[in-house]
Amino acid sequence: MNVALLQIAAGENLQHTQAKGAAFCRKAKARGADIALFPEMFSNGYRIYGRPVSDWVKDAIPADHPFVSSYQHLARELGMAIGITFLETCETGPKNSLILFDRFGRKALHYSKVHTCDFDIERNLTPGEGFSVVDLDTQDGSVKVGAMICYDREFPESARILMLQGAELLLVPNACPMELNRLSQLRARAYENMLAIATCNYPSSVPDCNGHSTIFDGVAYLPGETGSRDMCVLEAGAEEGLWMAELDLNLLRNYRCQEVHGNAYRHPRKYGLLCSDERREPFLRDDYRP
């Protein structure tokens, strides 16, 4: 399965952004992509910093907006799944959302960022309600797909609960500098859950972003070989562009049947504290939202 990461900046307005995104989707299909993924909140280019809140919340659009539905039609036309991201209208404050359309133009997944950055401007967003996994139909068969968005990846629980629901591939739209430690988080999530993770970031032309979109295939050991291998099968540069890598799902599935991570040897009955709402120093924050 070929995954394309559209590491591109949004356009000057919604119409320009839609046209630019569509052009890159067509390029991805021409190169054999099965899935194309956009960076976080592509509809407005994650332009929420340096603007009054009352200004950028007006960028929010409903899930059936022509911007979103244009990618639904495009997915059907191209026969390629598309993960489009947008600032979604919500009565309690907009949501940071992803909709994954399958190759037939059907809405396969609708996810909103759970871990909003409440220590900053994202406090004005409404968090999503949870994580889910769907069966995505591809030309090579079905793959179980889930999603995280940017800050979600910093919580092991996000990837863990998706793995427990059967996820084989996580789509991660992003909008921040992908430096050593954040890349290490993705590597760890892929390693400990034995799943593939595709992260699409904005290029360095976008403030506070640096490209380096990645795909980790989740396979740390190969049969018959000693030592571990690099699970990073793609790391983009800083510039704008289309980046793509192939995932060997059969290799991943065989690996998951044999290796020791994921849910193979967990002891969930001993993890009760993980579900506690109690917080203590030094982790108390006045701006925390349950």
N, C-alpha and C positions, 0 to 999 in steps of 0.2 A: 504494500500500500504506500502510495506517495503522498506526503504531506507538504504543502506549500505554505510558507510563512511570508505574509505580505508586509514586509518591514518598510512601511511608507507613511509619510505625513499626510494629514487631511488637507483638503483643498481650502480655498478662500471662503467658500460658502457651502451649504449643504448640497447644492446641485453639482458643484465642481467636485466635491468629495465623492459623491455617488458615482460620477462619471470616471473619476480617477480609479476608484476601487474596482469598478466594473472592468476597466481596461486591464488592470493587473490580474483580475480573475481569469480573463480570457488568455493572458499570457501563461498563467499557471496551468490552465487546461491544455494549452498547446504543448506544454512540457510534460504532460501526462499526470497531472495532479489528480488525486482522488478527493482530497480535502484542502480547502484554502482557508486560512485563518488570518483575521485582522488584529491589529493592536487594540488596546483597551479604549473603550468609548470613542470609536472611530468617527461617529456621526458629528462630533464637534472637536475632534482632535485632542481630547482631554484638556481643552482650554478652560480650566476652572481656576487656575491660579492667576493672581494679579488682576482679577475682575471682581466687581461686587457680586455677592451671591445672588442678589435680585436680578442681576444681568444674566449670568450663565444658566440659572435654572430655567430661563425662557428657552434655552436650547433643547429642552426635553421634548421628546416626541413619543407618541403611542406605538405599541408593537405592530400595529397595522398601518403605520405611516407609509406613504409611497417610497420613502428612502429604504425602509426595511423590506417592503414587499418587492421592490425592484430586484433585490438579491434572491428572493424566493423564485421569481421568474427566471433569473439568470441561472440559478442552480438547476432548474428544470431544463432550460435550454442547453446548457453545457454538459449535463449529466455528471455534475460534480458537486459534492457537498461544500457548503460555504458557511463559515462561522462569522457572522456579522455582529459587530458590537455597537452599542448606542446608549445615549442618556435617555432613559425611559421615563415617561410621564407616570407620576404616582401622586395620589392625593396627600400623602404624608411627607412628600419630598421625593425628588426623582431617584430612580434606581440606576445603578451601573450594570448594564445587562448585556447578555450574549444570546443570540438565537442561532441555532445550528439548523440549517435547512439541508435535507438529504438530497441525493442526486435526482430525485423525482420532484423536488420543490416542496416536499412535505416538511412541516416543522417537527424536527426530531427532538430538540432540546431547547428549553427556555430557562436560562439561569441568570440570577442576579447576585452580585458580589455580596457575600455574607460578612466578611471581615472588612468593613469600611474603615478607613483611616480616621477614626474619631478624634485623634489628637491634632487633627488639622482640618482643612476646608471640607474634607469628605464627611465631616460630621453632619453636613446638611443633606446627605444622601440617606435614603431608606435602605437598610440592610436587607438582603435576601433572606428567605425563610429556611433554607437548607440546601442539601446537595442531592443530586439524583444522577442516575446512569441510564443510558438508553442504548438500544441495539441499532447501530447505524448500518444501513445496507450499503455495501460497496460492490463494485464489479467482481471483487475477489472474495465476496462473502460478507457476513455480518461481523462487526467489531463493536465491543462494548465501550462506550465513550462517556466521559464525565467532564466537568469543567471547574476550574478555579480562575479567579481574576486577581492578578497582581498580589496584593497583600495577603490574600488567602494562602498563598504558597508558604508563608512564614509560620503557619500553624500546622504541625504534623497531623493534627486531627482532620484537616481538610482532605488531604490525599488518603489518609487512613480509612475514613468512612466511605470514600469513593471506591477504594480497593475492596472493602468489605461488601460493597454492592456489586462487585464483579468487574469494575472498570479495568480495561486493558490499555486505554489511551486517555490521557488528560489533556485538554486544550486549555492553554493559559494565556489569554490576552494580557498585555503588560504595558506600563507607562512609568518607568523609573530607570535609574542607572543600573545596569546589570553588571555589577562588579563581582569580585572573587567570592564573597560570602553569599550573595544571592544566587549565583550560579551553583555554589556548593549546596544550597538548600534544595534546588531542583534535582541535583545529582542524588542527594540523600533521599528525597521523596521517591525517586525512581528506583533506587537501590533497595530501600527497606520494604517497598510495596510490590516490587517486581512488575512494574508497569512502565509504559512509555509516556513521556511528557513532552509536549510541543508548546513552546513559549514564543509568542510573537510580540516584540517590543517596537517602539518608534525609533527611527534613525537619529543620529546625533544632531541633525538639523532642528529637531524638536527640543525645546528647553528641558533640561534635567533628564534627558534620555541619551542613550549611547549605542543603540542597536544591540548587537550581540544576542539576537534571537537564537534559540537553541532547540535541538531535539535530542533527548536522551531515550535510548531504546529499551532501557530497563534490564538488559542482559549483562550481568557482571562476569559470568564464567561460561566458557564454551566447553562442550564435551571433548575430552581427549587433550585439552590444553591445560598447562599448569599456570597458576597465578590468575589474577583478574585482568579484565580488559577495560578499555575506556568506553563507557556507555554513551558518551557524547558523540553522536554520529553527524552532528551539524552544529557549528557555531558561526553565526554570521559576522560580518565585519560591522563597522559603524555606519556605513553609508546606506542610503535608501536603495531598496531593490527587492527582488523576488528571490527567496532562498528555499530550497527544496531538498528533501531527503527521503529515502525509501526505508520503510519499516518492514522487517520480516516477522509477520505475526505468527507464523508457524514456529519459528525459532523461539519467540517469546512464550508461546503457549507450552511448548515442550519444556522450556526452562522452568516455568511456573509449576509444572507437575513434579519437578524433581528437586528444586532447591528449597532452602530452609526459611526463607523470609515470608513476607505477606502474612497470611493467617495460618501458616502451617503449625507453628509451635507457640502461639499466644496463650496467655492465661487470663482471659478477660474478667473472671470472677475476682481476681486480685487487684483490679484496676479501679475500684470504686471511687477513689478520690478524684479520678479524672472527670467524673460527672458532677462533682461538687461545684456549687456556685460561690463557695467561700474564697475570698481573696485576702491576703495578708501583706504586710510590709515585707519587702520594699516595692511591691507591685500594686499598691493602691494609687489610683488616679482619679482626680475629681471629674474628668470628662468621660469616664467609662460609661458605656451604655450596655445594659444587659440584653 
